[in-house]
Amino acid sequence: RIMRTGWASVPDRSATAGLTSPLRIRLALAAELAAINAIVERAVMTWKLPERVKRLALPSYRYHAHDLAHQRILVAERLDTGIVGVAALEEAEPKDLPTAGGGLLLHGLYVDPAWQGQGVGSRLLEAALDTCRQTGQGGLLVKAQPDAAGFFQRRGMQRLAMKDPDRDYPYRYWLSAFGPDGRGTVADGAHSHRSEAPPFTPV
């Protein structure tokens, strides 16, 4: 059974082309839920799962108006084409965290397949880490799809060991919001982001 909670869907691909249109990250609006869910659906349908399984799972991955009340939903918006990516954050359960400093759970990360491979997911991931710092949380927790694990590893996230195999999801990753210099950073994988649009994160 596929559980929606805490899963992040990002194809295991690095940025291959710079964004030519300015990209901004901002909070989602209730009026944009239809566009957000359309991106979620297109992203889910690229997963390496049987078609029937994906169709049955889709309703549990869609966002609704009440989600805006207890999650921070971010959108990546291109000025020429509109929303191309979505990230949702919520406070993580203390028992799931590797430290006592609190953390946010990346509830979902989706990029429209037409814009995957262009750094959108990395930008959303960096925005999620910024949100941790702004809200005083110690870091970012991700429960990734297996085929997205490489994406998070290349961006500096550390895989957490399973303390309880019956309870712990195996693909859990953590990135501290505050590094030795007082600021954690998202690594850019094997590619530079200099070709992307100025800073406001499946790639």
Secondary structure, 3 states (H helix, E strand, C coil): CCCCCCEECCCCCCCCCCCCCCEEEEECCHHHHHHHHHHHHHHHCCCCCCHHHHHHHHHHHCCCCCHHHHCEEEEEEECCCEEEEEEEEEECCHHHCCCCCCCEEEEEEEECHHHCCCCHHHHHHHHHHHHHHHCCCCEEEEEECHHHHHHHHHCCCEECCCCCCCCCCCCEEEEECCCCCCCCCCCCCCCCCCCCCCCCCCC
